[in-house]
Amino acid sequence: MLKEGIPVGRLFGISIRLHYSWFIIFALVIWALSRDYFPMVYPHWSAAISVSAGVITSLLFFASLLAHELMHSLVAQRYGIPVKAITLFIFGGVSQITEEPHDARTEFRIAIAGPLTSITLGGIFWLLWYLLPPSLDVAAVSFWLGWINIFLALFNLVPGFPLDGGRVLRSIIWWRTGSLRRATRLASNIGRGIGFIFISGGVWLVFTGDWSSGIWLGLIGWFLASAAANSYRQMVIQQALEGHEVSEIVSSDCIAVSPDLSIERLVNEYIRPTGRRCFVVVREGITLGLVTLQEVKGVLRDMRARIVVAQIMKPIDKLMQVTPDEDLSTVLNILTQENLNQVPVMVDGQMVGMVTRESLLNFVSRHERKSS
């Protein structure tokens, strides 16, 4: 889900994105501030002024949240770990760090950087509030921003993976046991437990009549429990793939089609009879690109007889590519980060096969059966 979003800029080479769900929480924060907080602190304000202050305060809050995530990312980059993007969404923000830290100390430093940033920002805003005259309008803004940043830091320090506190806990267990897998399993189980506690608390609030808080707390708990389980599963898959090469699972039985083939014929003669979703586009033995079901679906039915494969295919030089000696864990990262189902395997400019998400998962299943 979080692979998508609207790019709004780059900082330190990192893409900054807004997930579509972010606009919901942005509006809710404005609504809460302009309806409850500012009218209570400044009852003489008009509705227009309260809304304007709500917009400015909400923007500053999400700038603080971005700073929290940016510090995670900068520390990761400091230790040679690439960061693709930072995405703000309905439950906060996430740094798309492409690799696991190489050791427990690095994990600890990356994890703790975000909460320390939020605590620092909270202290700065509270210092401004302390120094400013209470009658000054900006004082209430500074107080709220100080409070929300401290709350953000404390919430993220809850020791449930994949929250920052859970990652700190994982780094400590990893350091003590020397096993990343064991540390991740324990931290993830705690994360799931905390998630279920939040869900239970949300149900209790609903039954006591506080519907909005109960539903919100339940959703946060569901997200945390799901993220904890998925994070552990992802780590298990990653470890199963490490040390194995693309050549072990590459499929060379890719069906080749002509670039001059109409989309209508592609559907009737290739997609329907074979059930395949991806085809190699070849002319005179030279690989030109790939055409997938996704591109075919983008062509209107009454246009399929007039449009040919060459018009909708993805050129080979624009595709992510791997080599036969590439590590399978690297391939999984590529597929996950680029939201792809397959990637071509190339040697000297020619495609020799394909690796799919399905083939990777089948390999992991076989590996787990052998291990058990």
N, C-alpha and C positions, 0 to 999 in steps of 0.2 A: 504494500500500500504506500509506504513512505518513499518509494523510489520515484514516485511522480510528484509534481508540484510545479509552481510557477517560479522560474528563475528571476530574482530581483537584483542580482549583482554578485560580485566576488570580493572576498577579503582574504589577503595573504594566499591567493591562488585557490581558495576554497569557494565553491559555488554556494550561494545562499538562496534557499528556496522557501516558498510558502505553500504548504499543502492546502488543498481546498478546504479542509476542515478548520484551518486556522481562522478563517474569516468568521466562523461561528463563535469561537471563544473570544475573538477580538470584539465582536459586537456585544457579547454577554458581559465582558469586563466594563465596556463603556456604559452599558445599561445599569449595571450594579453600582458603579461609581456615581453616575448622574442621578439615579433614582434614590439611592440610600445614603452614600457616604457624604458627598458634597452638600446636599440639602441639610444634613444633620450638622455639619461643621460650619457652613455658611448659609444659614436660612434666608439671608437677604439676597442671595444670588437668584437671578432669573433662570428659567429652565434652559435658555439658550447658552448662558454662561456655564451652567453645570455640565451640559453636554459637551461644550467645547473643552472644558477642563478634563472631562472624562476621556475624550479622544487623545489629548496630549499626554495624559497620565498613562493611558493604555499603551500608547506608542513607546513611552519611556520604559514601561514594564517589559515589553517585548524586546526592547533594545537591551535591557538587563539580562533577559533570558538568552538572547543571542550572545552576549558577552560570556555568559556561563558556558554555553556550548563551544564558543570559539576558543576558550582557554583549554578545554579538553583537546580540541583539535590541534592547537599550537603545540601543546606538550607532546602529543602523539607525533607530530611532524618533527619535533626536536629530537625524537628517538628513532627517526627514519621510517615511521609508519605512515603511509599515504592516507590522506583524508579526501574523499571525493566531494562531499557536500554536507551542509548543515541544513536541516529541514525543520521549520517550525510548524506544529500541528496542534490539534485540539487539546492534547494532553501535555503540551510543553514543547520540547525540542529534542532533536536527536542528531548526533554527529555520526556520519556514515564513515567510520574508520574501517579501512579495507582489510586489515589484518589484526589478529590477536597480538597483544604485547608479547615480546620474546622472553620476558622474565617477570617474576612477581614484583620486583621493585619498580619496573616501568609501569606495570598495571596500577600499582598504588599511586604513583605520581600522576598518571593520566586521570584516574578516578577522582582524586582529592582536589584537583585543580578547579573543577567547576564549583563545588560548594565553597571553597576558599574565596573564589571570585565573588560569589553571591554575598557572602558574609562581609567582604570588603566594601562592596557597593552599598549594602544595608547600613554599614557604619558611616559611610560618607553621606548618605541621604539623611540619616538621623543626626549627624553633626550639623548639616545644613539647617535642619529643623530646629535644633537647639540654638543655633546662632541667629536665626531669623526671628524678627518680631512676630508674635502670634497673630497679630492683625494682618500681616502680609499674606496675601492669598496663596502664594507658592509654598507657604509653610505646611499646609495640609497635604499638598502634593508630595513634599519631601518626606513627611511622616509616613504616609501610606506606602511610598516606594521603599522606604527603609524597612517597614514591617514586612512587606511582601517578599523582599529579597532575603531577609532572615528566615522567613517561613519556607521559601524555596530551598534554601540551603539545608535546613533541618529536615524537610520532607525527603530531599534527595539522599540524606545520610541515613535514612531508614535502612537497616541491613538486609534488604531483600533484592537479590539479583533480578533484573539488570539495572536497578537504581544505582546511583554512585556509591551509596553505602554498601550495597551488595557486592559491588566490584572491589571496594576496599576490603570487605570481609573475604572475598575470594582470593585477593592478593595475599592476605595474611595466612589463610589456609594453604595456599599454594606454596608460600615460603616455608611453612612449617612441615608440610608433607612431601613437597617436591613433585606433586601430581596435579597438573592443571585439570585433568578430567575429574578427579575426586573433588577438588576445590569447587569446580563449576557445578557438580551434582549437588553438593551440600548447600552452596549459595542459592542455587535455583530452587531447591526444595523449600528453603526458608522464604524465598521470594514468592513461591506459590502459596505457602502458608499465610503470609502477610496479605496476599491478594484475596484469599478466601475470608480472612478476618475483615477486610474492607467490605467485601460483598455482604457478609453477615451484618456488619454495622449499617450498611445501606438498607438492607431489608428491615432491620429494626427501626430505622428512622422513618421508613415508609409507613410501617404499621403504627408509629406514634403520630403520624400526620404530617411529617416534614418530607413531603414528596420530592421536592426539587433537590434538597441536600442528599436524601437517600438514594435517588437515582444516580446522581453525580458520583457519590462515593462508591456505589456498586459498579458503575462503569469503570472507574479508576481501578478498582479491585480486579475486575475482569481483565482489563488491559494488562495489569501487572502479572497476574497469574498466567495468562497466555504468553506474554513476553518471556517470562521465566522458563516455561516449558520449551518454547521454541528456541531460546538461546542455548539451552543445554543440548537439544537435539541437533542444532546447527554445529555445535562444537564436536559432538560425537561423529557427525558426518565428515567434518573437516579433518579430524584425526584419522578416520578410516581411509581417507583419500591421500593423505600425505605420504610421500615416498613412492607413489605409483605414478606411472607415466601415461600420457595420452595413448601411446601405441598399444597399451594393454586393452583398451576398449574401443578404439576408433572403428567406426563402421564404414566400409568401403563400398557398400551396395546402394549408394545414393542413385536415384533415378535422374538421368539427364534429360533435359528438354531443350528444344530449339528456341532461340530468342524470337523467332518469327511465328511461333505457335500462338494461335489466338487464345484468349482467356476462356472462351467457350469450350474449345477443344481440350484445354488443360483440365477444366473441371470434369468434362464428360469422359475423357479418355485416360486421365491419370489420377485425379483426386478421388473420384467416386469409386473406380474399380480397385484402387490400392489402399485407400484410406490414409495415404501419406499427406503430411502437412507442409513438407518442404522439398523443393526440387532444385537441382543444380542446373544452371543455364550455361550451355556449352555450344561453341561454334568451332568446327574444325579442330577439335581436341583442346581448345583453349577455354578455360573457365572464365566466364564473364560475370557471373553473379549468382544470387539465390533469389528464388521467389517462394514465398510462404503463403499459407492460407490467410494470413492477416492482410497481405496486399490484395489478394483475390477478393476478399470480402469488401474491399474499398471500391470495387468496380461495380457500377450499376448493372443489373442483369441485362437490360436492353442494349448495353454498350459492349458486352463481352465478346460479341462476334467481330467487332471492329477494332478492339484493342489487343495488342500482342504482348507477349511476356516481356520483351525488351523495354516496354514503356513503363512497367511497374516493378521490375526486379530491383533488388538492391545490388549495386555494382560491387564486385569483389574487393576493390581497393577502399571501399567505404565501410567494410564489415570488420568487426573484431575477428582476429585470426589467432590460431595457436599452432604450435609445431608438435611433431610426434613425441619429442622428449620433454614436453612441458609437464609440470607436476599437476596432477588431477585436482589438487586443492586450489591451485591458481585458476584452473578452468572454472571451478565452482564459483569462485569469487567474481570472475568475469560475467558468468551467466546471471548471478544474483544482482550485481551492481548495475548491469546494463539491461536487466529485465528481459533476457533472451531465453529461448527454449533450446537453441542449438548454436554451435560455432564451427566454422570450417577449419579443417586441419590442412595446412599448406606446407609444401616443400618446394623450394626454388620457384615460387610463383605459381605453382600448380596445386590444385586441390586433390588430396589423396583420400579424403574421407570426411566424416562428420562425427562430432561428439555432441550428444544431446543430454538434456537434463535428466531424461528418463534413463539413459544408459548409465549415468553417474549414480543415480539412486539404486538401480539394479546391482551395480558393482558393490555399493555399500551394503545392500541386503545380503549378497553372497558373502561378503567379508564378515558380517555379523554372525551369519549362520556357521561359518567355519570357526569363528572365535568361541561360539557357545558349544 
